[in-house]
Amino acid sequence: MAIQPLILIVDDESHIVHVLSVKLEKAGFRVACAMDGFTALQASLDDVPDLIITDYMMPLLNGRDLCDSLLRNDVTRHIPVIMLTARTHSITPQDTQATNIKALIGKPFSPREVLHKVYELLGMTPQSEIAKAS
């Protein structure tokens, strides 16, 4: 059996981390969590995730700065990022072009929308048991 992709969820709001964790785990993904960008950066170096879902506004290191730090490291520069934000206007097209931000999803969001974007960015198709989680 193949190892399922590891998704790192980064948000300082515990209820968002919980909702996304449950959704992704039910879909068969392995999930790691961090409550701030600095912890997420360390976690990314310890166990390189296949994809990161991060909030923009966080303590210690915001989502944009996290993406910049990921890009500066050869180990993490390839990791695609989904940015969750209540301020989509704060992230410019230049920000997404200059980083590994592959998708912006505004808050409030649908966990189903996030799951579908994860599949898309990882080049995966939902399997029958995974489709039930949607």
Secondary structure, 3 states (H helix, E strand, C coil): CCCCCEEEEECCCHHHHHHHHHHHHHCCCEEEEECCHHHHHHHHHHCCCCEEEEECCCCCCCHHHHHHHHHCCCCCCCCCEEEEECCHHHCCHHHHHHCCEEEEEECCCCHHHHHHHHHHHHCCCCCHHHHCCC
